[in-house]
């Protein structure tokens, strides 16, 4: 095998590895896009219920009550954290709650 053939073989193996990595990145982006889409639809449904002034009952961590009341709890907690110099993490906590809650 000549040096040129050897370099060509190494290059094509490197290309395959790069292509596999790109393929994995594309799959992860598609999963992320699906998650964002599902979250958006859930938020749109919640928005519609709130706009129509319907009560939204939610169960979260063994607590069941009105969604607006739960949002107020998260909001007060965020304000307390801010006033104490800690990170509010409101968005992160809200998304986690939406993922775990039952409507």
C-alpha positions as CSV (number, residue, x, y, z in Angstrom):
1,X,0.0,0.0,0.0
2,X,1.4,3.4,-0.9
3,X,1.5,6.4,1.4
4,X,-1.2,8.1,-0.7
5,X,-3.6,5.1,-0.3
6,X,-2.9,5.0,3.4
7,X,-3.7,8.8,3.8
8,X,-6.8,8.4,1.7
9,X,-8.1,5.5,4.0
10,X,-7.4,7.5,7.2
11,X,-9.2,10.5,5.7
12,X,-12.3,8.5,4.7
13,X,-12.5,7.0,8.2
14,X,-12.2,10.5,9.7
15,X,-15.0,11.6,7.3
16,X,-17.2,8.7,8.4
17,X,-16.7,9.7,12.1
18,X,-17.5,13.3,11.4
19,X,-20.6,12.3,9.4
20,X,-21.8,10.1,12.3
21,X,-21.3,13.0,14.8
22,X,-23.3,15.3,12.5
23,X,-26.0,12.6,12.3
24,X,-26.2,12.5,16.1
25,X,-26.3,16.3,16.3
26,X,-29.2,16.3,13.8
27,X,-31.1,13.7,15.8
28,X,-30.6,15.7,19.0
29,X,-31.8,18.9,17.3
30,X,-34.9,17.1,16.1
31,X,-35.6,15.8,19.6
32,X,-35.1,19.3,21.0
33,X,-37.4,20.8,18.3
34,X,-40.1,18.2,19.2
35,X,-39.8,19.0,22.9
36,X,-40.1,22.7,22.2
37,X,-43.1,22.1,19.9
38,X,-44.8,20.0,22.6
39,X,-44.1,22.6,25.3
40,X,-45.4,25.4,23.1
41,X,-48.7,23.5,22.4
42,X,-49.1,22.9,26.2
43,X,-48.6,26.6,26.9
44,X,-51.0,27.5,24.1
45,X,-53.7,25.3,25.7
46,X,-53.1,26.8,29.1
47,X,-53.2,30.3,27.6
48,X,-56.6,29.5,26.0
49,X,-58.0,28.3,29.3
50,X,-56.8,31.4,31.1
51,X,-58.0,33.7,28.3
52,X,-61.5,32.0,28.6
53,X,-61.3,32.5,32.3
54,X,-61.8,28.8,32.9
55,X,-60.4,27.4,36.2
56,X,-57.5,25.1,35.5
57,X,-57.1,22.4,38.1
58,X,-53.6,21.1,38.5
59,X,-51.9,18.5,40.6
60,X,-48.2,19.1,41.5
61,X,-46.2,17.3,44.2
62,X,-49.4,15.9,45.8
63,X,-50.9,19.4,45.9
64,X,-54.1,19.9,43.9
65,X,-55.6,23.3,43.2
66,X,-56.1,26.2,40.8
67,X,-53.2,26.7,38.3
68,X,-53.3,30.5,39.0
69,X,-52.7,29.8,42.7
70,X,-49.7,27.6,41.9
71,X,-48.3,30.2,39.6
72,X,-48.6,32.8,42.4
73,X,-46.6,30.4,44.7
74,X,-43.8,30.2,42.2
75,X,-43.9,33.9,41.6
76,X,-43.7,34.7,45.3
77,X,-40.8,32.3,45.7
78,X,-39.0,33.9,42.8
79,X,-39.5,37.4,44.4
80,X,-38.2,36.1,47.7
81,X,-35.1,34.6,46.1
82,X,-34.4,37.9,44.3
83,X,-34.8,40.0,47.4
84,X,-32.4,37.7,49.2
85,X,-29.8,38.0,46.4
86,X,-30.3,34.4,45.0
87,X,-31.2,33.4,41.5
88,X,-34.9,33.4,40.8
89,X,-34.8,30.4,38.5
90,X,-38.5,31.2,37.7
91,X,-38.5,30.0,34.1
92,X,-36.6,26.8,34.9
93,X,-38.8,26.0,37.9
94,X,-42.0,26.8,35.8
95,X,-40.9,24.5,33.0
96,X,-40.1,21.7,35.4
97,X,-43.5,22.1,37.1
98,X,-45.3,22.0,33.8
99,X,-43.4,18.8,32.9
100,X,-44.3,17.1,36.2
101,X,-47.9,18.5,36.8
102,X,-51.2,16.9,35.8
103,X,-53.8,19.2,34.3
